[in-house]
Amino acid sequence: MRKTTITILSFTVLFIFIFVGYMLRNNSMNYYETWKINWGISISKPTESKVIFESPPSFHGDGESYYVLDYDEKQFKEIKDAAFWHPLNVESIDPLKERISSFKDSVIAIYPNEKEKYEKLFWANPIELEERGFYCYKKKDDGSYCIVILNVELQRVYMMEWTQ
């Protein structure tokens, strides 16, 4: 009887370790690796990343998030050469500013009790647009969208996601 109990406990502990390892592996694959699946945007692991905000996981997978990713020169060259980018220019900057502003307003509208918190987050982490930069905007039929901006001078990627 004692041997059976020890065996069952051993398998239970082993299962827990395997399950926790699996969950940690999936969670470490979070944002930049899942963008390829969700948006067709392949961006390598950054040198440094900053999660400005990320809504808590929900049953339906909806939410909003804002990330800032910094890259070294070698990584940045690969990212800059990706096919999904559109050049930022005089014609594209104003519509892009409107989309960014709409994203900010929508996030604040969802969390009216935390308006000040989100305003501070956006203020402390501004999206720096430059005419020699690049952007990508994708929208799905369900209303989900992403805005990705590549700042060439800073070797930085800004990513905003709105998932329905």
C-alpha positions in Angstrom: 0.0 0.0 0.0 2.8 2.4 1.0 4.7 1.7 -2.2 1.6 2.4 -4.3 1.0 5.7 -2.6 4.6 6.8 -3.2 4.4 5.8 -6.8 1.2 7.8 -7.3 2.6 10.8 -5.5 5.8 10.6 -7.6 3.8 10.5 -10.9 1.6 13.4 -9.7 4.7 15.5 -8.9 6.3 14.6 -12.2 3.1 15.5 -14.0 2.9 18.9 -12.2 6.5 19.7 -13.2 5.9 18.7 -16.8 2.7 20.8 -16.9 4.4 23.8 -15.3 7.3 23.6 -17.8 4.9 23.4 -20.7 2.9 26.4 -19.4 6.1 28.4 -18.9 7.3 27.5 -22.4 4.0 28.7 -23.9 4.0 31.9 -21.8 7.6 32.7 -22.8 6.4 32.6 -26.4 4.1 35.5 -25.7 4.0 38.5 -27.9 6.7 38.8 -30.6 6.6 35.0 -31.5 2.8 34.9 -31.6 2.5 37.9 -34.0 3.5 35.7 -36.8 0.6 33.4 -36.1 -1.9 36.2 -35.4 -0.8 38.8 -38.0 1.8 37.2 -40.3 4.4 39.5 -38.9 7.7 37.8 -38.2 9.9 39.8 -35.7 12.8 38.2 -33.9 13.4 38.3 -30.2 14.5 41.8 -29.2 17.6 42.8 -27.3 15.3 44.5 -24.9 11.6 44.5 -24.6 9.2 46.6 -22.6 5.5 45.6 -22.0 3.9 49.0 -21.6 0.6 47.3 -20.9 -1.1 44.1 -21.6 -4.7 43.3 -20.7 -5.2 40.2 -18.6 -6.0 37.0 -20.4 -9.6 36.5 -21.2 -11.8 33.6 -22.1 -12.3 34.7 -25.7 -8.7 35.9 -26.2 -9.6 39.5 -26.7 -7.6 42.3 -25.2 -5.3 45.2 -25.9 -1.5 45.6 -25.6 1.3 47.9 -26.2 5.0 46.9 -26.5 8.3 48.6 -27.2 11.1 46.4 -28.6 14.7 47.5 -29.0 17.2 45.7 -31.3 20.9 45.6 -31.9 22.3 46.5 -35.3 22.4 43.0 -36.7 18.8 42.1 -35.6 17.5 45.5 -36.8 18.8 45.0 -40.3 16.9 41.7 -40.6 13.7 43.3 -39.3 14.1 46.4 -41.5 14.3 44.2 -44.6 11.1 42.4 -43.9 8.5 42.5 -46.7 5.5 43.6 -44.6 6.7 47.2 -44.0 5.3 50.3 -45.7 7.4 53.5 -45.7 6.4 56.4 -43.5 6.1 59.5 -45.5 4.1 62.7 -45.6 1.0 61.0 -46.9 1.0 58.1 -44.4 2.0 59.9 -41.1 -1.3 61.7 -40.5 -3.5 58.7 -41.0 -1.2 56.6 -38.8 -1.3 59.3 -36.1 -5.1 59.1 -36.2 -5.0 55.3 -35.8 -2.6 55.6 -32.9 -4.8 58.2 -31.3 -7.9 56.0 -31.8 -6.1 53.1 -30.2 -5.2 55.3 -27.2 -8.7 56.6 -26.9 -10.2 53.1 -27.2 -8.0 51.7 -24.4 -8.9 54.6 -22.1 -12.6 54.2 -22.9 -12.4 50.6 -21.8 -10.8 51.5 -18.5 -12.5 54.8 -17.5 -11.5 54.2 -13.8 -7.9 53.9 -14.8 -7.8 56.8 -17.3 -5.0 58.6 -15.5 -2.9 55.4 -15.4 -3.1 54.8 -19.2 -2.6 58.5 -20.1 0.6 58.4 -18.0 1.7 55.1 -19.7 1.2 56.6 -23.2 2.9 59.9 -22.1 5.9 58.1 -20.6 6.2 55.8 -23.7 5.5 58.0 -26.7 5.6 56.5 -30.2 8.2 58.4 -32.1 7.4 58.6 -35.8 10.0 59.6 -38.3 9.7 60.1 -42.1 12.4 57.5 -42.8 10.7 54.9 -40.6 8.3 52.2 -41.5 4.9 50.9 -40.4 2.5 48.0 -40.8 -1.2 48.1 -40.1 -3.4 45.0 -40.3 -7.0 44.7 -39.6 -9.1 41.5 -39.4 -12.8 41.1 -40.2 -13.7 40.8 -36.5 -12.4 44.3 -35.9 -9.0 43.1 -34.4 -6.0 45.1 -35.6 -2.4 45.8 -35.0 -0.2 48.9 -35.6 3.5 48.3 -35.8 6.0 51.1 -36.2 9.7 50.8 -36.9 11.8 53.7 -35.8 15.0 53.5 -37.8 17.0 56.0 -35.8 16.3 54.3 -32.4 16.3 50.8 -33.8 13.0 50.3 -32.1 9.6 48.7 -32.8 6.4 49.9 -31.3 3.5 47.3 -31.4 -0.1 48.0 -30.5 -2.7 45.2 -30.7 -6.4 45.4 -30.4 -7.9 41.9 -30.4 -11.6 41.2 -30.5 
